[in-house]
Amino acid sequence: MLFVIKIHLNIIIILIYILLFSHLVNAQNQRGGKLNIIILDQSTHEGIDNVNIKLMGKNIGTVTMVNGFGSLLVDSFPAKLSISHISYIHREMIINKPFHDTLKMLLNPKVNTLDEIVVSTESIDCIVPSNFIVIDFSICDNTIYALGSYTNNLYSYKVLVLNSFLEHQNTIELIDINLPESLFCDCLNNCHVLSKIAAYQIVNSDSIWETCCEYDINDFHSIMDDCLLKTSNHLIFKHITNDGFSQAYYGIDLSSNEKHYFVQTNDFDKQKSMQEELNFLAKNPGALRMEFAVRFEKEFMFKPRKDALMRFGDTIFHFNFKNGMISYYSELELNKIGETRIDDKLLSSIWNDDVFFDKANQKSYVVFKDRLFEINTLTGQIVPRNAIKYSAKQIINGGYIYYLQRIKNPFRNYTTIIRERIQ
């Protein structure tokens, strides 16, 4: 998998060099200069801080100060600017020539309304044939992959490929893969079939779907488990140490290969409390066997909180589970541009649970008391959605929640994939 990542990096680096070279050629005939900009609220005409101003097509940008003022060097005109802020509607503007005065721009605030709850009796689908027994499934770049076998040949493993409309695209025969166990979607939106000993990438070339590129399973996990997502100029990784009580996130610049840490959190107080409890148990053994008591303390009472990170548009969202905050980072510079507090109802209850991200619709969710709640990433408030059944795996994509469900009937029991529309 390392080889595949290097190929992607080399292609991206080459493309960036080509873009830079073409712009340098144009600049020989067009004069550049310094561009001063002030960004104001359309309603209040007050300056807006932390506005991202990017020169489109180039790795050049700036962030406005408290008074809404910012400046950047433009090497040639016309120049196309991208103006974005987490709480305002995105704007793009073409500047045809240098401005000697400060350029004033007005932004309209976003009206962040959550969808109305609509109950439909046709909102639940079984997405694979009833005679196909599912082992695992994954969704990569809006393509659905289902690993399993048909009832008439349980040991002939296949991957069914469907699009977001549930239309069958292909069936991949896993002839050379011994006992496939699961599917894995990597940070570059590639899907892999995993066995106990190896990982195989699913590729599509000229409508031919197949598996290739066998990797040792340990080498695969050591690289791909920590790679979270790709931005326009970074690969983002997580770094977990101290048994999960210390978490950090860093980006590797695709052009320079430099590493930049931009989020670092820890929960050493909780780790210290756990160690004190374990020391007490060692001196005062109870009725439970020691290994069960230790496991209970580590996996339930003092389980490390898991932070979460996701990119929506040109903003990276960091869910800080210890402090109950959502922080916003610019994808260009990986610098913090704002934050909001999560609804207090979550902080004392499910804040250890996973956050589910709908990449297609740019929304985030949590499960609380057997119900799915949508998190408003601008205000931190939560809105109830669907009732949730327990499942070994759940994925949210395109306004639907997909999950594994065990079906029991008089003839046979089997596992399938259910798709349910989020209300």
Number of C-alpha atoms within 10 A of each C-alpha: 19 12 9 11 15 11 12 13 18 14 13 16 18 12 13 18 13 12 13 14 12 11 15 14 10 13 15 11 10 13 14 17 15 13 18 17 19 21 25 21 16 14 10 8 12 15 18 20 20 24 27 24 24 20 20 16 13 13 14 14 20 17 23 20 16 13 14 20 21 23 18 17 14 20 17 19 18 15 17 17 18 15 22 22 24 23 16 19 13 16 15 13 13 13 13 11 15 18 13 10 9 13 16 12 16 18 21 14 15 13 9 12 7 11 10 8 12 10 11 9 5 8 13 15 13 16 18 18 11 15 13 22 22 25 20 23 25 21 23 17 15 16 16 24 27 25 24 25 20 16 14 9 9 11 12 14 23 21 25 21 21 20 15 13 10 15 11 14 13 16 17 17 16 18 10 9 18 14 14 22 13 18 24 22 19 18 19 17 15 14 23 22 24 23 17 13 14 18 27 24 21 18 15 9 7 5 9 10 17 17 20 13 14 17 17 15 15 12 13 17 14 10 13 18 14 16 20 19 18 19 19 12 19 24 21 25 22 20 14 16 10 12 11 15 19 19 19 16 22 19 26 17 20 21 17 10 13 10 15 15 16 14 19 14 16 19 17 13 10 16 20 12 12 18 15 12 15 17 11 11 15 13 8 8 11 10 6 9 9 14 8 10 16 18 13 13 16 18 10 10 12 18 18 22 20 19 22 18 21 23 21 18 13 17 22 21 21 20 24 21 22 16 13 18 17 21 21 25 22 23 23 21 19 19 16 18 19 17 19 16 18 24 15 12 12 18 16 9 11 15 23 16 15 14 19 22 22 18 19 13 13 15 20 19 21 19 21 17 10 11 14 22 21 23 22 18 23 18 15 17 17 20 13 16 18 18 14 15 11 10 11 9 13 17 16 23 24 15 16 18 20 25 23 22 19 14 11 10 7 5 6 8 11 17 18 24 25 18 20 18 19 21 17
